[in-house]
Amino acid sequence: MKIVIITGGSRGLGRSAALQCASRGMGVVLTYNSHPAGAEAAVAEIEKAGGKAAALALDVGKSASFSVFRDQVTETLGRVWGRKNFDYLVNNAGYGLFEPITTVSEAQFDGLFNVHLKGPFFLTQTLLPLMADGGAILNLTSATTRVATAGVAPYASFKGGLEVLTRYMAKEFGERGIRANSIAPGAIRTELGGGLNDEFEAMLSAQTALGRVGEPDDVGRVVASLLSEESAWINAQNVEVGGGYII
């Protein structure tokens, strides 16, 4: 059984990815920060369907906690799966902020940086010794790195940095057979940034070639697919999953 670690797996895209990966026979370690009930519900749903999963607390914005988290991962892998390593890492955890450049505070800037770029960098570094050769890393970026959307400059900038970092991961980890790719969701119906009201959803749907906003499972299925053996020759790529958003 392949085992995947998914950060931010208690809701939204991370939860969908966890359920989709489990439905394909993967063991799942999902993390949560402020929503433990959602994480436990996701674990229960996976177990009810016959899969194996575990939930661990993690604040991706606090890199000083990563060594403790690594120890918890090691304990969990041994207890639940009888293994000392895992196969896949999905850097998904994040949050949104809508604020023009002129009013973004340094604290807001630093918070987004810590979660969306520094966190994935050092979490990957910390967990890499536990990753099996031939594994895969998948980073969640954003279509806002391609389409400039007023009000999300720091978020998009750090997601752009994560997209570049993905290619460097592929370059440096290739000798171990570890692939690294990124997924850039378009407009998706999640709680990120406060969710969608009817007017905003109608605007985004009109800007998307397929005429609707995406659902979490539209992205979750791609996560599971890119981790699978069928995608073993896809490496160092950024795949936009947006239904043709602003093309």
FENSULJO-V761496 format. One line per field, one symbol per residue. ss: DSSP state (a for helix, b for strand, c for the rest). psi: psi as a letter, one per 40 degrees, with the letter a starting at -180 (. if undefined). burial: # if it has 16 or more other C-alpha atoms within 10 Angstrom, else .. A space follows every 50 residues. Layout:
ss=???
psi=???
burial=???
This chain:
ss=ccbbbbcccccaaaaaaaaaaaacccbbbbbbcccaaaaaaaaaaaaacc ccbbbbbcccccaaaaaaaaaaaaaaaaaaaccccbbbbbbccccccccc aaaccaaaaaaaaaaaaaaaaaaaaaaaaabbbbbbbbbbccaaaccccc ccaaaaaaaaaaaaaaaaaaaaaaaaccbbbbbbbccbcccaaacccaaa aaaaaacbcccccbcaaaaaaaaaaaacaaaccccccbbbbcccbcc
psi=hihhhhifeeiaddddddddddeeeiihhiiicegdddddddddddddee ihiihiihheegdeedddddddddddddddefieiidihhgdhiiihhhi deehiddddddddddeddddddddddedeehiieaihhhhbieeddhhhh efddddddddddddddddddddedeeehihiihgiahigaeheeahiddd ddddddehdefiiiiddddddddddddiddfeehifihhhgeefhg.
burial=.#####################...########..#.###.#####.... ###########.#..#..##..##.##...#...##########.##.#. ...#....#.##############..##..###.###########..... #############.###.##..##...############......#.... #..##.##...#################...#..#########.#..
